Amino acid sequence: MSPHLIPPHEFSVPDHRFGYSAFRLETLQDYGGSGEDAELAAFLAGQPRPPLDPEHEQWASVLREHLRGGRIAQRVHVITEPISDYARWELTWGYAPSVEAGEDIRIVPVPEGHPWPLDVPYRDFWLFDAHELYDMHYDADGLWLGVELVTDPARIATAGHCRDAALHHAVPWGQYLQARPHLAAHLAEVTSTHRPEREESHQWRS
């Protein structure tokens, strides 16, 4: 029996309230139909980065609000090598504004020929406050189909274990890029077109 899916237009992470933590696991190498096609095309063509759209500006503002309130937003992306074109864009133009706003983004690198990281599932999810779980559903091309609200306590507990495993395997976003100068070079394109408000302390954002 197929799970009931909340359609994408009814699930808004920026509008979602949580008490102390939000965790996102990303495992796909390409996410289709995300509304970022024009920016991705500019990135691949070597063109200047366009200004952030209102949706991303809103997300950055929400992240800063959570940081001020002592709430943690974390994201781990498992990146297989060779790195896909989409992932090259996301790792640089996509993630930089969120990191600047306070999101703790980490990467699990999987070199070509190496196995998938232990205890990290091949699925995407959001876990809020360690007990509110949403499984993200995509088609074979990475098109977002919807979100499944998970209420089974066993699945929620498993997601917590998967979060811990992903964080164990991951390295901070900045450290990952420093080891890959060909990616880090794109960060100058981001800072030249977007200079978000900085907070005095980003203790957990590295």
KETOR-363459 format. One record per residue: residue in three letters; x, y, z of N, C-alpha, C in turn. Coordinates in nm, 2 decimals. Layout:
(ala, (X, Y, Z), (X, Y, Z), (X, Y, Z))
...
This chain:
(met, (0.08, -0.12, 0.00), (0.00, 0.00, 0.00), (0.09, 0.12, 0.00))
(ser, (0.06, 0.21, -0.09), (0.14, 0.33, -0.10), (0.11, 0.43, 0.01))
(pro, (0.21, 0.50, 0.06), (0.19, 0.59, 0.17), (0.11, 0.71, 0.13))
(his, (0.04, 0.78, 0.22), (-0.02, 0.90, 0.18), (0.08, 1.01, 0.18))
(leu, (0.09, 1.09, 0.07), (0.19, 1.19, 0.05), (0.12, 1.33, 0.06))
(ile, (0.19, 1.41, 0.14), (0.15, 1.55, 0.14), (0.21, 1.62, 0.02))
(pro, (0.13, 1.68, -0.07), (0.19, 1.74, -0.19), (0.29, 1.85, -0.16))
(pro, (0.39, 1.87, -0.25), (0.50, 1.96, -0.22), (0.45, 2.10, -0.18))
(his, (0.34, 2.15, -0.25), (0.30, 2.29, -0.22), (0.24, 2.30, -0.08))
(glu, (0.21, 2.19, -0.01), (0.15, 2.20, 0.12), (0.26, 2.18, 0.23))
(phe, (0.38, 2.16, 0.19), (0.49, 2.13, 0.29), (0.59, 2.24, 0.28))
(ser, (0.60, 2.33, 0.37), (0.69, 2.45, 0.37), (0.79, 2.44, 0.49))
(val, (0.91, 2.41, 0.46), (1.01, 2.41, 0.57), (1.03, 2.54, 0.64))
(pro, (1.04, 2.65, 0.56), (1.06, 2.78, 0.62), (0.95, 2.82, 0.72))
(asp, (0.82, 2.77, 0.69), (0.71, 2.80, 0.78), (0.70, 2.70, 0.89))
(his, (0.78, 2.59, 0.89), (0.76, 2.49, 0.99), (0.83, 2.53, 1.12))
(arg, (0.75, 2.52, 1.23), (0.80, 2.56, 1.36), (0.86, 2.43, 1.44))
(phe, (0.97, 2.45, 1.50), (1.03, 2.34, 1.58), (1.09, 2.40, 1.71))
(gly, (1.11, 2.32, 1.81), (1.15, 2.37, 1.94), (1.30, 2.39, 1.95))
(tyr, (1.38, 2.29, 1.90), (1.53, 2.30, 1.92), (1.61, 2.25, 1.81))
(ser, (1.56, 2.16, 1.72), (1.65, 2.11, 1.61), (1.57, 2.07, 1.49))
(ala, (1.63, 2.09, 1.37), (1.58, 2.04, 1.25), (1.70, 1.98, 1.18))
(phe, (1.68, 1.86, 1.13), (1.78, 1.78, 1.06), (1.73, 1.74, 0.92))
(arg, (1.81, 1.76, 0.82), (1.78, 1.71, 0.68), (1.89, 1.62, 0.63))
(leu, (1.84, 1.50, 0.58), (1.94, 1.41, 0.52), (1.90, 1.41, 0.37))
(glu, (2.01, 1.44, 0.29), (2.00, 1.44, 0.14), (2.09, 1.33, 0.09))
(thr, (2.03, 1.25, 0.00), (2.11, 1.13, -0.06), (2.11, 1.13, -0.21))
(leu, (2.03, 1.21, -0.28), (2.03, 1.21, -0.42), (2.14, 1.30, -0.47))
(gln, (2.18, 1.27, -0.60), (2.29, 1.35, -0.66), (2.23, 1.45, -0.76))
(asp, (2.10, 1.43, -0.79), (2.03, 1.53, -0.88), (1.89, 1.54, -0.83))
(tyr, (1.84, 1.67, -0.81), (1.71, 1.69, -0.77), (1.64, 1.77, -0.89))
(gly, (1.54, 1.71, -0.95), (1.48, 1.77, -1.07), (1.36, 1.85, -1.03))
(gly, (1.32, 1.95, -1.12), (1.20, 2.03, -1.10), (1.20, 2.11, -0.97))
(ser, (1.32, 2.15, -0.92), (1.33, 2.22, -0.80), (1.31, 2.37, -0.81))
(gly, (1.29, 2.42, -0.94), (1.28, 2.56, -0.96), (1.41, 2.63, -0.97))
(glu, (1.52, 2.56, -0.98), (1.65, 2.61, -0.98), (1.72, 2.59, -1.12))
(asp, (1.64, 2.56, -1.22), (1.70, 2.52, -1.35), (1.77, 2.64, -1.41))
(ala, (1.72, 2.76, -1.40), (1.79, 2.88, -1.46), (1.92, 2.91, -1.39))
(glu, (1.92, 2.90, -1.26), (2.05, 2.92, -1.19), (2.15, 2.81, -1.22))
(leu, (2.10, 2.69, -1.22), (2.19, 2.58, -1.26), (2.25, 2.60, -1.39))
(ala, (2.17, 2.64, -1.49), (2.22, 2.66, -1.63), (2.32, 2.77, -1.63))
(ala, (2.30, 2.88, -1.55), (2.40, 2.99, -1.55), (2.53, 2.94, -1.49))
(phe, (2.52, 2.86, -1.38), (2.64, 2.80, -1.32), (2.72, 2.72, -1.42))
(leu, (2.65, 2.63, -1.49), (2.72, 2.54, -1.58), (2.78, 2.61, -1.70))
(ala, (2.72, 2.73, -1.74), (2.76, 2.81, -1.85), (2.87, 2.90, -1.81))
(gly, (2.91, 2.91, -1.68), (3.01, 3.00, -1.64), (2.97, 3.14, -1.63))
(gln, (2.84, 3.17, -1.62), (2.78, 3.30, -1.61), (2.78, 3.35, -1.47))
(pro, (2.76, 3.48, -1.45), (2.75, 3.53, -1.31), (2.63, 3.48, -1.24))
(arg, (2.65, 3.47, -1.11), (2.54, 3.42, -1.03), (2.43, 3.52, -1.01))
(pro, (2.30, 3.49, -1.04), (2.19, 3.58, -1.03), (2.17, 3.61, -0.88))
(pro, (2.10, 3.72, -0.85), (2.06, 3.74, -0.71), (1.97, 3.63, -0.65))
(leu, (1.98, 3.62, -0.52), (1.89, 3.52, -0.46), (1.74, 3.55, -0.49))
(asp, (1.66, 3.44, -0.51), (1.52, 3.46, -0.53), (1.45, 3.48, -0.40))
(pro, (1.33, 3.53, -0.40), (1.26, 3.55, -0.27), (1.25, 3.43, -0.18))
(glu, (1.23, 3.31, -0.24), (1.22, 3.19, -0.16), (1.35, 3.16, -0.08))
(his, (1.47, 3.18, -0.14), (1.59, 3.16, -0.08), (1.62, 3.27, 0.02))
(glu, (1.58, 3.39, -0.01), (1.60, 3.50, 0.09), (1.52, 3.47, 0.21))
(gln, (1.40, 3.42, 0.19), (1.31, 3.39, 0.31), (1.38, 3.28, 0.39))
(trp, (1.43, 3.17, 0.33), (1.50, 3.07, 0.41), (1.62, 3.12, 0.48))
(ala, (1.70, 3.21, 0.43), (1.81, 3.26, 0.50), (1.76, 3.35, 0.62))
(ser, (1.65, 3.42, 0.60), (1.60, 3.50, 0.71), (1.55, 3.41, 0.82))
(val, (1.48, 3.30, 0.79), (1.43, 3.20, 0.89), (1.55, 3.14, 0.96))
(leu, (1.66, 3.10, 0.89), (1.77, 3.04, 0.95), (1.83, 3.14, 1.06))
(arg, (1.84, 3.27, 1.02), (1.90, 3.36, 1.12), (1.81, 3.38, 1.24))
(glu, (1.68, 3.37, 1.22), (1.59, 3.37, 1.33), (1.61, 3.25, 1.43))
(his, (1.62, 3.13, 1.37), (1.64, 3.01, 1.45), (1.77, 3.02, 1.52))
(leu, (1.88, 3.08, 1.46), (2.01, 3.09, 1.53), (2.00, 3.18, 1.65))
(arg, (1.93, 3.29, 1.63), (1.91, 3.38, 1.74), (1.83, 3.32, 1.86))
(gly, (1.74, 3.23, 1.82), (1.66, 3.16, 1.92), (1.72, 3.04, 1.98))
(gly, (1.85, 3.01, 1.95), (1.92, 2.90, 2.00), (1.88, 2.76, 1.94))
(arg, (1.81, 2.77, 1.83), (1.77, 2.64, 1.76), (1.87, 2.60, 1.65))
(ile, (1.89, 2.47, 1.64), (1.99, 2.42, 1.54), (1.92, 2.37, 1.42))
(ala, (1.98, 2.41, 1.30), (1.93, 2.36, 1.17), (2.06, 2.29, 1.11))
(gln, (2.05, 2.16, 1.09), (2.16, 2.08, 1.03), (2.11, 2.01, 0.91))
(arg, (2.21, 1.99, 0.82), (2.19, 1.92, 0.69), (2.31, 1.83, 0.66))
(val, (2.29, 1.71, 0.62), (2.40, 1.63, 0.57), (2.36, 1.58, 0.43))
(his, (2.45, 1.59, 0.34), (2.43, 1.54, 0.20), (2.54, 1.44, 0.17))
(val, (2.50, 1.32, 0.13), (2.59, 1.22, 0.09), (2.62, 1.25, -0.06))
(ile, (2.75, 1.27, -0.09), (2.79, 1.31, -0.22), (2.88, 1.20, -0.28))
(thr, (2.84, 1.14, -0.39), (2.92, 1.04, -0.45), (3.00, 1.10, -0.56))
(glu, (3.12, 1.04, -0.58), (3.21, 1.09, -0.68), (3.22, 0.99, -0.80))
(pro, (3.24, 1.04, -0.92), (3.25, 1.19, -0.96), (3.13, 1.27, -0.93))
(ile, (3.15, 1.39, -0.89), (3.04, 1.48, -0.85), (2.95, 1.52, -0.97))
(ser, (2.82, 1.51, -0.95), (2.73, 1.54, -1.06), (2.73, 1.70, -1.08))
(asp, (2.68, 1.74, -1.20), (2.67, 1.88, -1.22), (2.58, 1.95, -1.12))
(tyr, (2.47, 1.89, -1.09), (2.38, 1.95, -0.99), (2.45, 1.96, -0.86))
(ala, (2.52, 1.86, -0.81), (2.58, 1.86, -0.68), (2.69, 1.97, -0.68))
(arg, (2.76, 1.99, -0.79), (2.86, 2.10, -0.79), (2.80, 2.23, -0.77))
(trp, (2.68, 2.25, -0.84), (2.61, 2.38, -0.81), (2.56, 2.39, -0.67))
(glu, (2.50, 2.28, -0.62), (2.44, 2.29, -0.48), (2.55, 2.31, -0.38))
(leu, (2.66, 2.24, -0.39), (2.77, 2.25, -0.30), (2.83, 2.39, -0.29))
(thr, (2.80, 2.47, -0.39), (2.86, 2.61, -0.39), (2.75, 2.71, -0.39))
(trp, (2.70, 2.74, -0.50), (2.59, 2.85, -0.51), (2.47, 2.81, -0.42))
(gly, (2.44, 2.68, -0.42), (2.32, 2.65, -0.34), (2.33, 2.66, -0.19))
(tyr, (2.45, 2.61, -0.14), (2.46, 2.60, 0.01), (2.52, 2.73, 0.07))
(ala, (2.60, 2.80, 0.00), (2.68, 2.91, 0.06), (2.59, 3.01, 0.14))
(pro, (2.48, 3.06, 0.08), (2.39, 3.15, 0.15), (2.33, 3.10, 0.28))
(ser, (2.30, 2.97, 0.27), (2.24, 2.90, 0.39), (2.35, 2.89, 0.50))
(val, (2.47, 2.85, 0.47), (2.57, 2.85, 0.57), (2.60, 2.98, 0.63))
(glu, (2.60, 3.09, 0.54), (2.63, 3.22, 0.59), (2.51, 3.26, 0.69))
(ala, (2.39, 3.21, 0.67), (2.28, 3.25, 0.75), (2.27, 3.16, 0.88))
(gly, (2.36, 3.06, 0.89), (2.36, 2.98, 1.01), (2.33, 2.84, 1.01))
(glu, (2.30, 2.78, 0.89), (2.27, 2.64, 0.88), (2.41, 2.56, 0.89))
(asp, (2.40, 2.45, 0.96), (2.52, 2.36, 0.98), (2.51, 2.26, 0.87))
(ile, (2.58, 2.27, 0.76), (2.58, 2.18, 0.65), (2.71, 2.10, 0.65))
(arg, (2.69, 1.97, 0.64), (2.80, 1.87, 0.64), (2.79, 1.78, 0.52))
(ile, (2.90, 1.73, 0.48), (2.90, 1.64, 0.36), (2.97, 1.51, 0.39))
(val, (2.90, 1.40, 0.34), (2.96, 1.27, 0.35), (3.02, 1.23, 0.21))
(pro, (3.15, 1.24, 0.19), (3.20, 1.21, 0.06), (3.21, 1.06, 0.04))
(val, (3.17, 1.01, -0.08), (3.18, 0.87, -0.12), (3.27, 0.86, -0.24))
(pro, (3.40, 0.84, -0.23), (3.49, 0.83, -0.35), (3.44, 0.72, -0.44))
(glu, (3.47, 0.74, -0.57), (3.43, 0.64, -0.67), (3.48, 0.50, -0.64))
(gly, (3.39, 0.41, -0.64), (3.43, 0.27, -0.61), (3.42, 0.23, -0.46))
(his, (3.39, 0.33, -0.37), (3.38, 0.30, -0.23), (3.23, 0.27, -0.20))
(pro, (3.21, 0.20, -0.09), (3.07, 0.16, -0.05), (2.99, 0.28, 0.01))
(trp, (2.86, 0.27, 0.01), (2.78, 0.37, 0.07), (2.81, 0.37, 0.22))
(pro, (2.80, 0.48, 0.29), (2.83, 0.49, 0.43), (2.74, 0.40, 0.52))
(leu, (2.80, 0.33, 0.61), (2.73, 0.24, 0.70), (2.62, 0.31, 0.78))
(asp, (2.51, 0.25, 0.78), (2.39, 0.29, 0.86), (2.33, 0.42, 0.81))
(val, (2.37, 0.46, 0.69), (2.30, 0.58, 0.63), (2.21, 0.53, 0.52))
(pro, (2.08, 0.55, 0.53), (1.99, 0.50, 0.43), (1.99, 0.57, 0.30))
(tyr, (1.94, 0.50, 0.20), (1.93, 0.56, 0.06), (1.79, 0.63, 0.06))
(arg, (1.77, 0.72, 0.15), (1.64, 0.80, 0.14), (1.66, 0.93, 0.21))
(asp, (1.58, 1.03, 0.17), (1.58, 1.16, 0.22), (1.48, 1.18, 0.33))
(phe, (1.51, 1.26, 0.43), (1.40, 1.29, 0.53), (1.44, 1.42, 0.60))
(trp, (1.33, 1.47, 0.67), (1.34, 1.58, 0.77), (1.31, 1.52, 0.90))
(leu, (1.39, 1.55, 1.00), (1.36, 1.51, 1.14), (1.36, 1.64, 1.23))
(phe, (1.24, 1.67, 1.29), (1.23, 1.79, 1.37), (1.22, 1.75, 1.52))
(asp, (1.31, 1.81, 1.60), (1.30, 1.78, 1.75), (1.31, 1.63, 1.78))
(ala, (1.38, 1.55, 1.70), (1.40, 1.41, 1.72), (1.28, 1.32, 1.73))
(his, (1.16, 1.38, 1.70), (1.04, 1.30, 1.71), (0.94, 1.32, 1.60))
(glu, (0.96, 1.43, 1.52), (0.86, 1.46, 1.41), (0.93, 1.43, 1.28))
(leu, (0.89, 1.32, 1.21), (0.97, 1.27, 1.09), (0.88, 1.28, 0.97))
(tyr, (0.95, 1.33, 0.86), (0.89, 1.34, 0.73), (0.98, 1.28, 0.63))
(asp, (0.93, 1.17, 0.57), (1.01, 1.11, 0.46), (0.98, 1.18, 0.33))
(met, (1.09, 1.21, 0.26), (1.08, 1.28, 0.13), (1.07, 1.18, 0.02))
(his, (0.97, 1.19, -0.07), (0.96, 1.09, -0.18), (0.99, 1.16, -0.32))
(tyr, (1.07, 1.09, -0.40), (1.11, 1.14, -0.53), (1.09, 1.03, -0.63))
(asp, (1.08, 1.07, -0.76), (1.08, 0.97, -0.87), (1.22, 0.94, -0.91))
(ala, (1.24, 0.86, -1.01), (1.37, 0.82, -1.06), (1.46, 0.93, -1.11))
(asp, (1.40, 1.04, -1.15), (1.48, 1.16, -1.20), (1.50, 1.26, -1.09))
(gly, (1.46, 1.23, -0.96), (1.48, 1.33, -0.86), (1.37, 1.43, -0.84))
(leu, (1.26, 1.41, -0.91), (1.15, 1.50, -0.90), (1.08, 1.48, -0.77))
(trp, (1.05, 1.58, -0.69), (0.99, 1.57, -0.56), (0.84, 1.54, -0.58))
(leu, (0.80, 1.43, -0.53), (0.66, 1.38, -0.54), (0.57, 1.43, -0.42))
(gly, (0.64, 1.43, -0.30), (0.56, 1.47, -0.18), (0.63, 1.42, -0.06))
(val, (0.56, 1.44, 0.05), (0.62, 1.41, 0.19), (0.53, 1.32, 0.26))
(glu, (0.59, 1.22, 0.33), (0.51, 1.13, 0.41), (0.54, 1.16, 0.56))
(leu, (0.43, 1.19, 0.63), (0.44, 1.21, 0.77), (0.45, 1.07, 0.84))
(val, (0.56, 1.05, 0.91), (0.58, 0.91, 0.97), (0.54, 0.92, 1.12))
(thr, (0.45, 0.83, 1.16), (0.41, 0.83, 1.30), (0.45, 0.70, 1.37))
(asp, (0.51, 0.61, 1.30), (0.55, 0.48, 1.36), (0.68, 0.51, 1.45))
(pro, (0.67, 0.49, 1.58), (0.78, 0.52, 1.67), (0.91, 0.45, 1.64))
(ala, (0.90, 0.32, 1.58), (1.02, 0.25, 1.54), (1.09, 0.32, 1.43))
(arg, (1.02, 0.37, 1.33), (1.08, 0.44, 1.22), (1.14, 0.57, 1.26))
(ile, (1.07, 0.64, 1.35), (1.12, 0.76, 1.40), (1.25, 0.74, 1.48))
(ala, (1.26, 0.63, 1.56), (1.38, 0.60, 1.63), (1.49, 0.57, 1.54))
(thr, (1.46, 0.49, 1.43), (1.56, 0.46, 1.33), (1.62, 0.58, 1.26))
(ala, (1.53, 0.68, 1.23), (1.57, 0.80, 1.17), (1.67, 0.87, 1.26))
(gly, (1.65, 0.87, 1.39), (1.75, 0.93, 1.48), (1.88, 0.86, 1.48))
(his, (1.88, 0.73, 1.47), (2.01, 0.66, 1.46), (2.08, 0.69, 1.32))
(cys, (2.00, 0.70, 1.22), (2.05, 0.74, 1.08), (2.11, 0.88, 1.09))
(arg, (2.05, 0.97, 1.15), (2.10, 1.11, 1.17), (2.24, 1.10, 1.24))
(asp, (2.24, 1.03, 1.35), (2.37, 1.02, 1.42), (2.48, 0.96, 1.33))
(ala, (2.45, 0.85, 1.26), (2.55, 0.79, 1.17), (2.59, 0.89, 1.06))
(ala, (2.50, 0.96, 1.00), (2.53, 1.06, 0.90), (2.63, 1.16, 0.95))
(leu, (2.59, 1.22, 1.07), (2.68, 1.32, 1.13), (2.82, 1.26, 1.16))
(his, (2.82, 1.14, 1.20), (2.95, 1.07, 1.23), (3.04, 1.06, 1.10))
(his, (2.98, 1.03, 0.99), (3.06, 1.01, 0.87), (3.09, 1.14, 0.80))
(ala, (3.02, 1.25, 0.83), (3.03, 1.38, 0.76), (3.14, 1.46, 0.80))
(val, (3.18, 1.55, 0.71), (3.28, 1.66, 0.74), (3.21, 1.79, 0.72))
(pro, (3.26, 1.90, 0.79), (3.20, 2.03, 0.77), (3.20, 2.07, 0.62))
(trp, (3.10, 2.14, 0.58), (3.10, 2.19, 0.44), (3.22, 2.27, 0.40))
(gly, (3.27, 2.36, 0.49), (3.39, 2.44, 0.45), (3.51, 2.35, 0.44))
(gln, (3.53, 2.25, 0.52), (3.64, 2.16, 0.51), (3.63, 2.08, 0.39))
(tyr, (3.51, 2.04, 0.35), (3.50, 1.96, 0.22), (3.54, 2.04, 0.10))
(leu, (3.50, 2.17, 0.10), (3.54, 2.25, -0.01), (3.68, 2.29, -0.02))
(gln, (3.74, 2.31, 0.10), (3.89, 2.34, 0.11), (3.97, 2.23, 0.04))
(ala, (3.92, 2.11, 0.05), (4.00, 2.00, -0.01), (3.97, 1.98, -0.16))
(arg, (3.88, 2.07, -0.21), (3.84, 2.06, -0.35), (3.85, 2.20, -0.41))
(pro, (3.96, 2.26, -0.44), (3.98, 2.40, -0.48), (3.89, 2.43, -0.61))
(his, (3.87, 2.33, -0.69), (3.79, 2.35, -0.81), (3.64, 2.39, -0.78))
(leu, (3.60, 2.34, -0.66), (3.46, 2.38, -0.61), (3.47, 2.51, -0.53))
(ala, (3.57, 2.52, -0.45), (3.58, 2.64, -0.36), (3.59, 2.77, -0.45))
(ala, (3.65, 2.76, -0.57), (3.66, 2.88, -0.65), (3.53, 2.94, -0.69))
(his, (3.42, 2.86, -0.68), (3.29, 2.92, -0.72), (3.23, 3.00, -0.60))
(leu, (3.29, 3.00, -0.48), (3.23, 3.07, -0.37), (3.25, 3.22, -0.39))
(ala, (3.35, 3.26, -0.46), (3.37, 3.41, -0.49), (3.25, 3.46, -0.57))
(glu, (3.20, 3.37, -0.66), (3.08, 3.42, -0.74), (2.96, 3.44, -0.65))
(val, (2.95, 3.37, -0.54), (2.84, 3.38, -0.45), (2.85, 3.51, -0.37))
(thr, (2.97, 3.53, -0.31), (2.98, 3.65, -0.22), (2.98, 3.78, -0.30))
(ser, (3.01, 3.77, -0.43), (3.01, 3.89, -0.51), (2.87, 3.94, -0.54))
(thr, (2.77, 3.85, -0.53), (2.64, 3.89, -0.56), (2.54, 3.88, -0.45))
(his, (2.59, 3.83, -0.33), (2.50, 3.82, -0.22), (2.58, 3.83, -0.09))
(arg, (2.56, 3.93, -0.01), (2.63, 3.95, 0.11), (2.53, 3.95, 0.23))
(pro, (2.49, 3.83, 0.28), (2.38, 3.83, 0.38), (2.43, 3.89, 0.51))
(glu, (2.33, 3.93, 0.59), (2.36, 3.98, 0.73), (2.43, 3.87, 0.81))
(arg, (2.53, 3.91, 0.88), (2.61, 3.82, 0.96), (2.57, 3.83, 1.11))
(glu, (2.57, 3.72, 1.18), (2.55, 3.72, 1.32), (2.68, 3.73, 1.39))
(glu, (2.68, 3.77, 1.52), (2.81, 3.78, 1.60), (2.87, 3.65, 1.63))
(ser, (2.79, 3.54, 1.64), (2.84, 3.41, 1.68), (2.77, 3.30, 1.60))
(his, (2.85, 3.22, 1.53), (2.80, 3.10, 1.46), (2.88, 2.98, 1.51))
(gln, (2.84, 2.95, 1.64), (2.92, 2.84, 1.71), (2.91, 2.71, 1.64))
(trp, (2.79, 2.68, 1.58), (2.77, 2.54, 1.53), (2.76, 2.53, 1.38))
(arg, (2.79, 2.64, 1.31), (2.76, 2.64, 1.16), (2.87, 2.58, 1.08))
(ser, (2.99, 2.55, 1.13), (3.10, 2.50, 1.05), (3.07, 2.37, 0.98))
